[in-house]
Amino acid sequence: MHVVCAEPSIANHFLAELRDVDVQRDSLRFRRNLQRLGEIIAYRISSQLSYTTKTVQTPLGQSDGELLRDFPVLATVLRAGLPFHQGFLNYFDQSPSAFAAAYRIEGTAQVQVQLDYLTAPNLDERVLILADPMLASGKSLVQTYRAMVRFGQPRQVHIAAVIASPEGVEYVTREIPEATLWVAAVDDGLNEQAYIVPGLGDAGDLSYGSKL
């Protein structure tokens, strides 16, 4: 597992603003900070991808450059994942996208997840990056991944989150051992309602407004 904010960088600033209840009043800034962390993690993941050498013509000569062999498929969970997903798209700008609509069923003793919608390109032998800002119990991510592999078996899988719980990390790494996990931070744990503490609240509501 790679923890981006374990070392000093501007990512720590963006994460602190995401958590700050005063800054959270600005939903545009909240979405932008999710996007920025998506960009930072996308850059980190790019070091694990395959490249090919190509000679390009400059105005004054020729230069050998390293180009991505193929762009990864970028997947996310609606709606909270959209700003985070956009950060990945900003860097992997030729990537196809996959989307899932998954939500928690509230008022139950254990976390239950309902998956209502799924769309994806062919995933056979592709690199898949599945990004969701909050890795709490991990159940929605695992359920989404299992549904997506019906579209083909990726050759490489990366799972990205802004904030994770130790319980979610343990569950995802056990259930999807082939995946490499990238997070900005790992928090203390889950409360009785299976929300991350201290976390940052509901990323979807903070991005797009509260829902009924």
C-alpha positions as CSV (number, residue, x, y, z in Angstrom):
1,M,0.0,0.0,0.0
2,H,1.2,3.5,-0.9
3,V,0.3,6.3,1.5
4,V,0.8,9.6,-0.3
5,C,0.5,12.0,2.7
6,A,3.0,10.0,4.8
7,E,5.7,12.4,3.5
8,P,5.6,16.2,3.4
9,S,4.1,17.5,0.2
10,I,1.4,19.8,-1.1
11,A,-1.0,16.8,-0.9
12,N,-1.1,17.3,2.9
13,H,-2.3,20.8,2.4
14,F,-5.2,19.7,0.1
15,L,-6.1,16.9,2.5
16,A,-6.2,19.3,5.5
17,E,-8.5,21.7,3.6
18,L,-10.8,18.7,2.7
19,R,-11.2,17.9,6.4
20,D,-11.7,21.5,7.6
21,V,-15.3,22.3,8.3
22,D,-14.8,26.0,7.5
23,V,-13.3,25.3,4.1
24,Q,-15.9,22.6,3.4
25,R,-18.6,25.4,3.1
26,D,-17.1,26.1,-0.3
27,S,-18.2,23.1,-2.4
28,L,-16.3,24.3,-5.4
29,R,-13.0,24.3,-3.4
30,F,-13.9,20.9,-1.9
31,R,-14.4,19.4,-5.4
32,R,-11.2,21.1,-6.6
33,N,-9.2,19.6,-3.7
34,L,-10.5,16.1,-4.5
35,Q,-9.5,16.7,-8.1
36,R,-6.0,17.8,-7.1
37,L,-5.5,14.7,-5.0
38,G,-6.7,12.6,-7.9
39,E,-4.0,14.3,-10.0
40,I,-1.3,13.6,-7.5
41,I,-2.2,10.0,-7.0
42,A,-2.5,9.6,-10.8
43,Y,1.0,10.8,-11.2
44,R,2.2,8.4,-8.5
45,I,0.5,5.5,-10.2
46,S,1.9,6.5,-13.6
47,S,5.4,5.3,-12.4
48,Q,4.0,1.7,-12.4
49,L,2.8,1.8,-16.0
50,S,4.4,0.6,-19.2
51,Y,6.0,3.0,-21.7
52,T,7.4,2.8,-25.2
53,T,10.1,5.0,-26.7
54,K,9.2,7.2,-29.7
55,T,11.3,9.7,-31.6
56,V,9.5,13.0,-32.0
57,Q,10.3,15.9,-34.2
58,T,10.9,19.3,-32.5
59,P,11.3,22.6,-34.3
60,L,15.1,22.2,-34.0
61,G,15.7,18.5,-34.2
62,Q,14.6,15.1,-32.9
63,S,14.2,13.8,-29.4
64,D,13.4,10.4,-27.9
65,G,10.4,10.5,-25.6
66,E,8.7,7.9,-23.4
67,L,5.0,7.5,-24.2
68,L,2.4,5.4,-22.3
69,R,2.0,2.1,-24.0
70,D,-1.8,2.2,-23.3
71,F,-3.9,4.4,-21.2
72,P,-5.6,2.8,-18.2
73,V,-9.4,2.4,-17.8
74,L,-10.6,4.9,-15.1
75,A,-13.5,3.7,-12.9
76,T,-15.3,5.4,-10.1
77,V,-18.4,5.1,-8.0
78,L,-21.1,7.8,-8.4
79,R,-21.6,10.5,-7.2
80,A,-18.9,11.2,-4.6
81,G,-16.2,9.8,-6.9
82,L,-16.7,12.2,-9.8
83,P,-14.3,15.1,-8.7
84,F,-11.7,12.5,-7.7
85,H,-12.2,10.8,-11.0
86,Q,-11.7,14.0,-12.9
87,G,-8.3,14.4,-11.4
88,F,-7.3,11.1,-12.9
89,L,-8.8,12.1,-16.2
90,N,-6.8,15.4,-16.2
91,Y,-3.6,13.3,-16.4
92,F,-4.8,10.2,-18.3
93,D,-6.7,12.3,-20.8
94,Q,-7.0,9.6,-23.4
95,S,-8.4,7.0,-20.9
96,P,-11.9,5.4,-21.3
97,S,-14.1,5.6,-18.2
98,A,-16.3,3.1,-16.2
99,F,-19.0,4.1,-13.8
100,A,-20.9,2.4,-11.0
101,A,-23.8,3.6,-8.9
102,A,-23.5,2.1,-5.5
103,Y,-24.9,3.2,-2.2
104,R,-25.2,2.1,1.4
105,I,-28.4,0.8,2.8
106,E,-28.9,2.8,6.0
107,G,-30.6,1.6,9.1
108,T,-29.2,-1.9,9.1
109,A,-27.0,-3.6,11.7
110,Q,-24.3,-4.3,9.2
111,V,-23.1,-2.3,6.2
112,Q,-25.0,-3.4,3.1
113,V,-24.4,-2.0,-0.4
114,Q,-26.8,-1.8,-3.3
115,L,-25.3,-1.7,-6.8
116,D,-27.8,-0.2,-9.3
117,Y,-25.9,0.8,-12.4
118,L,-22.7,-0.2,-14.1
119,T,-21.0,0.6,-17.4
120,A,-17.5,-0.2,-18.6
121,P,-15.4,-0.8,-21.7
122,N,-13.7,-4.1,-22.4
123,L,-11.3,-4.7,-19.5
124,D,-9.4,-7.7,-20.8
125,E,-5.7,-7.2,-20.4
126,R,-6.2,-3.5,-19.5
127,V,-4.8,-1.5,-16.6
128,L,-7.8,-0.6,-14.3
129,I,-7.7,2.2,-11.8
130,L,-10.8,2.2,-9.5
131,A,-11.0,5.4,-7.6
132,D,-13.4,6.3,-4.7
133,P,-12.6,9.1,-2.2
134,M,-13.6,7.2,0.9
135,L,-12.5,3.6,1.7
136,A,-14.6,2.9,4.8
137,S,-15.7,-0.7,5.1
138,G,-14.5,-1.4,1.6
139,K,-17.6,-3.3,0.6
140,S,-18.8,-1.0,-2.1
141,L,-15.4,-1.0,-3.8
142,V,-15.1,-4.8,-3.6
143,Q,-18.7,-5.2,-4.9
144,T,-18.0,-2.7,-7.7
145,Y,-14.8,-4.5,-8.7
146,R,-16.4,-7.9,-8.8
147,A,-19.2,-6.6,-11.0
148,M,-16.7,-4.8,-13.3
149,V,-14.6,-7.9,-14.1
150,R,-17.7,-9.3,-15.9
151,F,-16.4,-6.9,-18.6
152,G,-13.0,-8.7,-18.7
153,Q,-10.0,-9.5,-16.6
154,P,-7.6,-6.6,-16.2
155,R,-3.9,-7.4,-16.3
156,Q,-3.1,-4.8,-13.6
157,V,-5.4,-3.2,-10.9
158,H,-4.9,-0.1,-8.9
159,I,-7.4,1.1,-6.2
160,A,-7.2,4.7,-5.1
161,A,-8.8,6.5,-2.2
162,V,-8.3,9.8,-0.4
163,I,-9.0,8.6,3.1
164,A,-9.1,4.9,4.2
165,S,-9.9,3.1,7.4
166,P,-7.6,0.2,8.6
167,E,-10.7,-2.0,8.4
168,G,-11.3,-1.1,4.8
169,V,-7.7,-1.5,3.9
170,E,-7.6,-5.0,5.4
171,Y,-10.9,-6.0,3.7
172,V,-9.9,-4.8,0.2
173,T,-6.4,-6.3,0.3
174,R,-7.9,-9.6,1.4
175,E,-10.7,-9.6,-1.2
176,I,-8.7,-8.2,-4.1
177,P,-5.2,-9.4,-3.5
178,E,-4.2,-8.6,-7.1
179,A,-4.7,-4.8,-6.6
180,T,-2.2,-2.2,-5.5
181,L,-3.7,0.3,-3.1
182,W,-3.0,4.0,-3.1
183,V,-4.4,6.3,-0.4
184,A,-3.7,9.9,0.7
185,A,-4.2,8.9,4.4
186,V,-5.3,6.1,6.7
187,D,-7.4,7.3,9.6
188,D,-8.1,5.8,13.1
189,G,-11.0,3.6,12.2
190,L,-14.8,3.3,11.8
191,N,-17.5,4.4,14.2
192,E,-20.6,2.4,15.0
193,Q,-22.2,3.6,11.8
194,A,-19.2,2.5,9.7
195,Y,-18.1,6.0,8.9
196,I,-14.4,6.9,8.9
197,V,-13.1,8.8,12.0
198,P,-11.9,11.5,11.9
199,G,-12.6,11.4,8.2
200,L,-14.1,14.4,6.5
201,G,-17.9,13.7,6.4
202,D,-20.0,12.8,3.3
203,A,-17.9,13.5,0.2
204,G,-20.9,13.4,-2.1
205,D,-22.9,15.8,0.0
206,L,-20.0,18.2,0.4
207,S,-19.3,18.1,-3.3
208,Y,-22.9,18.4,-4.7
209,G,-25.2,19.2,-1.8
210,S,-27.2,17.2,0.7
211,K,-29.7,14.6,-0.5
212,L,-33.1,13.5,0.8
